[in-house]
Amino acid sequence: MTKPRRRQAGEGGISQYDTKAGPRYLIKYTIVNDDGSKKVVLRRRDKDGQPFLDRKAAAAALGDINAEIRKGSHVVSNKVTVGEYLAEWLDGLRKEPSTVSSYRKNVRLHLTPHIGALRLEQLTGTRLTKLYRQLETSGRVDGQGGLSPRTVRYVHTIVHSALGAAVRTGLLARNPADKADPPSAKSAASPEMRYWSAEELRGFLDWSAARDDELHVAWLLLAMTGMRRGEALSLRWSDVDWNAGRVSVQRALSLIRNKGEGEQLLIGPPKAGRPRVVDLDPGTVAALKAHRAARGAIALSLARDDAYVLGNLDGSPRHPERFSRSFTTCVAAARRDRGEDTLPAIRLHDVRHTHASLLLRAGTPVKVVSERLGHANPTITLGTYAHVMPGMQREAADRFAALLQGGA
């Protein structure tokens, strides 16, 4: 019978100790810290928190630990709580301020109250899955039910990113979020988008112009370019190339809210992280020229190159949420005047969807639409606007059949 291999020097040892429930065993081993110093670690329980009831179980655990040490993947038990770790992780997060603010809000509302007191090493995929189900059924802060699958999946994204950083820094051996079961991507999909037809958009813009709405040029600019709200609100006159008939989208305005700090308007890079150029039609160029002249008549400072195209009369950028509410109010008024059947109610962001959908239905190449929208790549455009593609596929099939028939 083969004798078990004797542990070599430095591989630790096993000791027996007595308890009221009977004999138990502990393992002892040495680790080398990053600064070169050594630390002796004593462990009385396995990874599941169970005591070592016999020497064989203790020896198996010690063998696993020595293997982890050799591979550089061993993590020493620590008392860092999930709440403490997440707070420190957020403070060092290198993302846009709006993203960090969103992460902080979700951590404060949906993570810290439920798992903040747990030690980081106590997190498991099963515990996270239980949390996600709890958030779906009763996660609303106002007590009025659960969070949407999309919100819960976003919380999972935050958790996965945070715990991935814990693995990279040696606080965890593996990411427990990998074993969690969040809501599926399908169930967490964005709400069905709405968009206007060309006739509906034209009717709204004609109504807005006739009403002499002060924000008519804003609705026109968004409709004709597909820009995001924050991009349009941060546009300056210097970004408009009058001769070439185009605008340079170089920045985006975002609203930041942190508990106890109020709200703040920040201007940063566009969502994709890089500037883009969007061509304008002659009618939109003419409308912008008239708008600049009207602004200059109010105050010369409003027509300077560094002034905001859609700014307030005091020169400051418009508040994004109030801007969206103005659009909702405007659409509601248009529906009352024109008839609700002639103009569906849509959100401000749906104007961007309208721009993209109409272009794609008209046969504009996906790459061109993607460039106008500022998507990172055309794949995003295809995924977002797949609903408008079936009709185009039918046209392509008919066109290909016609080619064959003509060739015959």
HUWO-V17684 format. One record per residue. N is the residue number from 1. SS is DSSP state (helix for helix, strand for strand, loop for the rest). OMEGA is omega in whole degrees, -180 to 180 (999 if undefined). Layout:
N;SS;OMEGA  N;SS;OMEGA
//
This chain:
1;loop;-177  2;loop;178  3;loop;177  4;loop;-179  5;loop;176  6;loop;178  7;loop;180  8;loop;177  9;loop;179  10;loop;-179  11;loop;175  12;loop;-178  13;strand;-179  14;strand;180  15;strand;177  16;strand;173  17;strand;-175  18;strand;175  19;strand;178  20;loop;-179  21;loop;-180  22;strand;-178  23;strand;176  24;strand;-177  25;strand;175  26;strand;177  27;strand;-179  28;strand;178  29;strand;-176  30;strand;174  31;strand;177  32;strand;180  33;loop;-179  34;loop;-179  35;loop;178  36;loop;179  37;loop;-179  38;strand;180  39;strand;177  40;strand;-178  41;strand;175  42;strand;-180  43;strand;-179  44;loop;-177  45;strand;179  46;loop;-176  47;loop;178  48;loop;178  49;loop;-179  50;loop;180  51;strand;176  52;strand;-175  53;loop;179  54;loop;-177  55;helix;-179  56;helix;179  57;helix;179  58;helix;-179  59;helix;179  60;helix;179  61;helix;180  62;helix;177  63;helix;178  64;helix;-180  65;helix;179  66;helix;177  67;helix;179  68;helix;179  69;helix;179  70;helix;-180  71;helix;-180  72;loop;-177  73;loop;-177  74;loop;179  75;loop;179  76;loop;178  77;loop;180  78;loop;-176  79;loop;180  80;loop;179  81;strand;178  82;helix;-180  83;helix;179  84;helix;-178  85;helix;-179  86;helix;179  87;helix;180  88;helix;179  89;helix;180  90;helix;-179  91;helix;-179  92;loop;-175  93;loop;180  94;loop;176  95;loop;179  96;loop;-179  97;helix;-180  98;helix;179  99;helix;179  100;helix;179  101;helix;179  102;helix;178  103;helix;-179  104;helix;-179  105;helix;-178  106;helix;176  107;helix;-178  108;helix;-175  109;helix;-168  110;helix;-178  111;helix;-177  112;helix;-179  113;helix;-173  114;helix;-176  115;helix;-176  116;loop;-177  117;loop;178  118;loop;170  119;strand;-176  120;helix;-177  121;helix;179  122;helix;-180  123;loop;176  124;loop;177  125;helix;180  126;helix;180  127;helix;179  128;helix;178  129;helix;177  130;helix;178  131;helix;-179  132;helix;179  133;helix;178  134;helix;179  135;helix;180  136;helix;-176  137;helix;-175  138;helix;-173  139;loop;-179  140;loop;-178  141;loop;-179  142;loop;178  143;loop;-176  144;loop;176  145;loop;-174  146;loop;177  147;loop;178  148;loop;176  149;helix;-180  150;helix;179  151;helix;-179  152;helix;178  153;helix;176  154;helix;176  155;helix;178  156;helix;178  157;helix;179  158;helix;-180  159;helix;-178  160;helix;180  161;helix;-179  162;helix;-178  163;helix;174  164;helix;176  165;helix;178  166;helix;177  167;helix;-178  168;helix;-179  169;loop;175  170;loop;179  171;loop;177  172;loop;178  173;loop;-179  174;loop;-177  175;loop;-179  176;helix;179  177;helix;177  178;helix;-178  179;helix;-179  180;loop;-178  181;loop;179  182;loop;174  183;loop;-178  184;loop;179  185;loop;-179  186;loop;-179  187;loop;-178  188;loop;-179  189;loop;179  190;loop;176  191;loop;-179  192;loop;-178  193;loop;176  194;loop;177  195;loop;-180  196;loop;169  197;loop;179  198;helix;-179  199;helix;180  200;helix;179  201;helix;179  202;helix;179  203;helix;179  204;helix;-178  205;helix;177  206;helix;179  207;helix;-179  208;helix;180  209;helix;-179  210;helix;-180  211;loop;-178  212;loop;180  213;loop;-178  214;loop;-179  215;loop;179  216;helix;-178  217;helix;178  218;helix;180  219;helix;179  220;helix;-178  221;helix;180  222;helix;-179  223;helix;-174  224;helix;-178  225;helix;-176  226;loop;180  227;loop;173  228;loop;-179  229;helix;-177  230;helix;179  231;helix;-180  232;helix;-177  233;helix;179  234;loop;-180  235;loop;177  236;strand;-180  237;helix;179  238;helix;179  239;helix;-178  240;strand;175  241;strand;-174  242;loop;-178  243;loop;-178  244;loop;-178  245;loop;180  246;strand;176  247;strand;177  248;strand;-180  249;strand;-172  250;loop;-174  251;loop;178  252;strand;178  253;strand;178  254;strand;179  255;strand;-178  256;strand;175  257;strand;173  258;loop;-176  259;loop;179  260;loop;-178  261;loop;-179  262;loop;180  263;strand;-176  264;strand;175  265;strand;-180  266;strand;177  267;strand;-180  268;strand;180  269;loop;176  270;loop;-174  271;loop;-179  272;loop;176  273;loop;-180  274;loop;179  275;loop;174  276;strand;179  277;strand;180  278;strand;179  279;strand;-180  280;loop;173  281;loop;-178  282;helix;-180  283;helix;179  284;helix;176  285;helix;180  286;helix;180  287;helix;178  288;helix;178  289;helix;179  290;helix;180  291;helix;180  292;helix;179  293;helix;180  294;helix;178  295;helix;179  296;helix;178  297;helix;178  298;helix;178  299;loop;-178  300;helix;-178  301;helix;-179  302;helix;-180  303;helix;179  304;loop;-178  305;loop;-177  306;loop;-179  307;loop;178  308;strand;-179  309;loop;-177  310;loop;-175  311;loop;174  312;loop;-178  313;loop;176  314;loop;177  315;loop;-179  316;loop;177  317;loop;180  318;loop;177  319;loop;-175  320;helix;-176  321;helix;177  322;helix;177  323;helix;178  324;helix;179  325;helix;177  326;helix;178  327;helix;179  328;helix;178  329;helix;-179  330;helix;180  331;helix;179  332;helix;179  333;helix;179  334;helix;180  335;helix;178  336;helix;-177  337;helix;-173  338;helix;-177  339;loop;-176  340;helix;-179  341;helix;-176  342;helix;-176  343;loop;177  344;loop;176  345;loop;177  346;loop;176  347;loop;178  348;loop;-178  349;helix;179  350;helix;174  351;helix;176  352;helix;177  353;helix;179  354;helix;180  355;helix;-177  356;helix;-176  357;helix;180  358;helix;179  359;helix;-179  360;helix;178  361;helix;179  362;loop;177  363;loop;177  364;loop;180  365;loop;-178  366;helix;-179  367;helix;-180  368;helix;179  369;helix;179  370;helix;180  371;helix;180  372;helix;-178  373;helix;-178  374;loop;175  375;loop;-179  376;loop;177  377;loop;-178  378;helix;179  379;helix;178  380;helix;179  381;helix;179  382;helix;-179  383;helix;-177  384;helix;-173  385;loop;179  386;helix;-177  387;helix;-179  388;helix;-175  389;helix;-177  390;helix;180  391;helix;179  392;helix;178  393;helix;178  394;helix;178  395;helix;-180  396;helix;179  397;helix;179  398;helix;-179  399;helix;-180  400;helix;178  401;helix;178  402;helix;178  403;helix;180  404;helix;180  405;helix;179  406;helix;-180  407;helix;-179  408;loop;999
//
